[in-house]
């Protein structure tokens, strides 16, 4: 092996070691308790609210609007955190009325006025999984106490 190759690979190895040992945390935001609590509590509220879709949308319109405002706050919180683009994108997909997640469910409930239990149960599974993705993203982040 030539000396230049040896030095190149040595420097590359050193760079990678420093990058990894300083934590890939520099590429993603650290764990945030508030973000975690938003996701877990809103998941529970979302699933409970979705169960009410067998009743007319208009009976729950105020509750739905208040709930979706809380989802919007969680999205804005995620979006405002540095190095948190992936979580913010997940919140954006979750609330989008043109997607088949929470926002789409609420839009469909408004348009149909009521939904059947079978559809609701299927939609709850998909929405629950979407929240679990957000929760997993947050809980998998390095906690400040774990950082070097």
C-alpha positions as a Markdown table, in Angstrom:
| # | Residue | x | y | z |
|---|---|---|---|---|
| 1 | Unk | 0.0 | 0.0 | 0.0 |
| 2 | Unk | 1.4 | 3.4 | -0.9 |
| 3 | Unk | 2.0 | 6.0 | 1.9 |
| 4 | Unk | -0.5 | 8.4 | 0.4 |
| 5 | Unk | -3.2 | 5.7 | 0.5 |
| 6 | Unk | -2.3 | 4.8 | 4.0 |
| 7 | Unk | -2.5 | 8.5 | 5.2 |
| 8 | Unk | -5.8 | 8.9 | 3.3 |
| 9 | Unk | -7.4 | 5.9 | 4.9 |
| 10 | Unk | -6.0 | 6.9 | 8.2 |
| 11 | Unk | -7.4 | 10.4 | 8.0 |
| 12 | Unk | -10.7 | 9.0 | 6.7 |
| 13 | Unk | -10.9 | 6.6 | 9.6 |
| 14 | Unk | -10.1 | 9.3 | 12.1 |
| 15 | Unk | -12.8 | 11.6 | 10.6 |
| 16 | Unk | -15.4 | 8.8 | 10.8 |
| 17 | Unk | -14.4 | 7.9 | 14.4 |
| 18 | Unk | -14.7 | 11.6 | 15.5 |
| 19 | Unk | -18.1 | 11.9 | 13.7 |
| 20 | Unk | -19.5 | 8.8 | 15.3 |
| 21 | Unk | -18.0 | 9.4 | 18.7 |
| 22 | Unk | -19.3 | 13.0 | 18.8 |
| 23 | Unk | -22.6 | 11.4 | 18.0 |
| 24 | Unk | -24.7 | 11.3 | 15.0 |
| 25 | Unk | -26.8 | 13.5 | 17.3 |
| 26 | Unk | -25.3 | 16.4 | 15.4 |
| 27 | Unk | -27.5 | 15.3 | 12.5 |
| 28 | Unk | -30.7 | 15.0 | 14.4 |
| 29 | Unk | -32.2 | 16.8 | 17.4 |
| 30 | Unk | -31.9 | 15.3 | 20.8 |
| 31 | Unk | -34.9 | 13.7 | 22.7 |
| 32 | Unk | -37.5 | 16.2 | 23.8 |
| 33 | Unk | -39.9 | 15.3 | 26.6 |
| 34 | Unk | -42.5 | 17.9 | 25.3 |
| 35 | Unk | -42.5 | 16.5 | 21.8 |
| 36 | Unk | -42.9 | 13.0 | 23.2 |
| 37 | Unk | -45.8 | 14.0 | 25.4 |
| 38 | Unk | -47.5 | 15.7 | 22.5 |
| 39 | Unk | -47.3 | 12.6 | 20.4 |
| 40 | Unk | -48.4 | 10.1 | 23.1 |
| 41 | Unk | -51.3 | 12.2 | 24.4 |
| 42 | Unk | -52.6 | 13.2 | 21.0 |
| 43 | Unk | -52.5 | 9.6 | 19.9 |
| 44 | Unk | -54.8 | 8.6 | 22.7 |
| 45 | Unk | -57.1 | 11.6 | 22.1 |
| 46 | Unk | -57.2 | 10.9 | 18.3 |
| 47 | Unk | -58.2 | 7.3 | 18.7 |
| 48 | Unk | -60.9 | 8.2 | 21.2 |
| 49 | Unk | -62.3 | 10.9 | 18.9 |
| 50 | Unk | -62.2 | 8.6 | 15.9 |
| 51 | Unk | -64.5 | 6.2 | 17.8 |
| 52 | Unk | -67.1 | 8.9 | 17.8 |
| 53 | Unk | -67.3 | 9.0 | 14.0 |
| 54 | Unk | -70.4 | 6.7 | 14.1 |
| 55 | Unk | -72.2 | 9.9 | 15.3 |
| 56 | Unk | -72.7 | 13.0 | 13.2 |
| 57 | Unk | -69.7 | 15.1 | 12.6 |
| 58 | Unk | -71.7 | 18.3 | 13.4 |
| 59 | Unk | -72.2 | 16.9 | 17.0 |
| 60 | Unk | -68.5 | 16.9 | 17.5 |
| 61 | Unk | -67.4 | 19.8 | 15.3 |
| 62 | Unk | -66.1 | 22.0 | 18.1 |
| 63 | Unk | -64.2 | 19.1 | 19.7 |
| 64 | Unk | -62.7 | 18.1 | 16.4 |
| 65 | Unk | -61.6 | 21.7 | 15.7 |
| 66 | Unk | -60.0 | 22.0 | 19.1 |
| 67 | Unk | -58.3 | 18.7 | 18.7 |
| 68 | Unk | -56.9 | 19.5 | 15.2 |
| 69 | Unk | -55.6 | 22.8 | 16.6 |
| 70 | Unk | -53.6 | 20.7 | 19.2 |
| 71 | Unk | -52.3 | 18.6 | 16.3 |
| 72 | Unk | -51.3 | 21.8 | 14.5 |
| 73 | Unk | -49.5 | 23.0 | 17.6 |
| 74 | Unk | -47.6 | 19.7 | 17.8 |
| 75 | Unk | -46.6 | 20.0 | 14.2 |
| 76 | Unk | -45.4 | 23.6 | 14.6 |
| 77 | Unk | -43.5 | 22.6 | 17.7 |
| 78 | Unk | -41.8 | 19.8 | 15.8 |
| 79 | Unk | -41.1 | 22.0 | 12.8 |
| 80 | Unk | -39.6 | 24.7 | 15.0 |
| 81 | Unk | -37.0 | 22.4 | 16.5 |
| 82 | Unk | -33.6 | 22.4 | 14.9 |
| 83 | Unk | -32.5 | 19.2 | 13.1 |
| 84 | Unk | -36.0 | 17.8 | 13.4 |
| 85 | Unk | -37.1 | 17.7 | 9.8 |
| 86 | Unk | -38.0 | 14.0 | 9.7 |
| 87 | Unk | -40.4 | 14.3 | 12.7 |
| 88 | Unk | -41.9 | 17.5 | 11.3 |
| 89 | Unk | -42.5 | 15.7 | 8.0 |
| 90 | Unk | -44.3 | 12.9 | 9.8 |
| 91 | Unk | -46.6 | 15.3 | 11.6 |
| 92 | Unk | -47.3 | 17.1 | 8.3 |
| 93 | Unk | -48.4 | 13.8 | 6.7 |
| 94 | Unk | -50.5 | 12.9 | 9.7 |
| 95 | Unk | -52.5 | 16.1 | 9.7 |
| 96 | Unk | -52.8 | 16.5 | 5.9 |
| 97 | Unk | -56.5 | 16.3 | 4.9 |
| 98 | Unk | -55.5 | 14.9 | 1.5 |
| 99 | Unk | -53.7 | 11.9 | 2.9 |
| 100 | Unk | -55.2 | 8.7 | 4.3 |
| 101 | Unk | -54.2 | 9.5 | 7.9 |
| 102 | Unk | -55.7 | 11.6 | 10.7 |
| 103 | Unk | -56.4 | 14.7 | 8.5 |
| 104 | Unk | -57.9 | 12.6 | 5.8 |
| 105 | Unk | -60.1 | 10.8 | 8.3 |
| 106 | Unk | -61.4 | 14.0 | 9.7 |
| 107 | Unk | -62.1 | 15.4 | 6.2 |
| 108 | Unk | -64.0 | 12.2 | 5.3 |
| 109 | Unk | -66.0 | 12.3 | 8.5 |
| 110 | Unk | -67.0 | 15.9 | 7.7 |
| 111 | Unk | -68.0 | 15.0 | 4.1 |
| 112 | Unk | -69.9 | 11.7 | 5.0 |
| 113 | Unk | -71.3 | 13.0 | 8.3 |
| 114 | Unk | -71.0 | 9.5 | 9.9 |
| 115 | Unk | -68.9 | 6.4 | 9.3 |
| 116 | Unk | -69.3 | 2.7 | 10.0 |
| 117 | Unk | -67.4 | 0.9 | 12.7 |
| 118 | Unk | -65.5 | -1.3 | 10.4 |
| 119 | Unk | -64.0 | 1.7 | 8.5 |
| 120 | Unk | -63.3 | 3.5 | 11.7 |
| 121 | Unk | -61.4 | 0.4 | 13.2 |
| 122 | Unk | -59.3 | 0.1 | 10.0 |
| 123 | Unk | -58.5 | 3.8 | 10.0 |
| 124 | Unk | -57.6 | 3.8 | 13.7 |
| 125 | Unk | -55.0 | 1.1 | 13.0 |
| 126 | Unk | -53.4 | 3.2 | 10.3 |
| 127 | Unk | -53.5 | 6.4 | 12.4 |
| 128 | Unk | -52.2 | 4.6 | 15.4 |
| 129 | Unk | -49.2 | 3.3 | 13.4 |
| 130 | Unk | -48.5 | 6.9 | 12.1 |
| 131 | Unk | -48.5 | 8.1 | 15.7 |
| 132 | Unk | -46.2 | 5.2 | 16.7 |
| 133 | Unk | -43.8 | 6.3 | 14.0 |
| 134 | Unk | -43.6 | 9.8 | 15.5 |
| 135 | Unk | -43.3 | 8.4 | 19.0 |
| 136 | Unk | -40.6 | 6.0 | 17.9 |
| 137 | Unk | -38.7 | 8.8 | 16.2 |
| 138 | Unk | -38.7 | 10.8 | 19.4 |
| 139 | Unk | -38.1 | 8.1 | 21.9 |
| 140 | Unk | -35.2 | 6.8 | 19.8 |
| 141 | Unk | -33.3 | 10.1 | 20.0 |
| 142 | Unk | -30.4 | 10.5 | 22.3 |
| 143 | Unk | -31.5 | 11.9 | 25.7 |
| 144 | Unk | -29.3 | 14.8 | 26.9 |
| 145 | Unk | -28.2 | 12.8 | 29.9 |
| 146 | Unk | -26.9 | 10.1 | 27.5 |
| 147 | Unk | -24.9 | 12.5 | 25.4 |
| 148 | Unk | -21.1 | 12.7 | 26.0 |
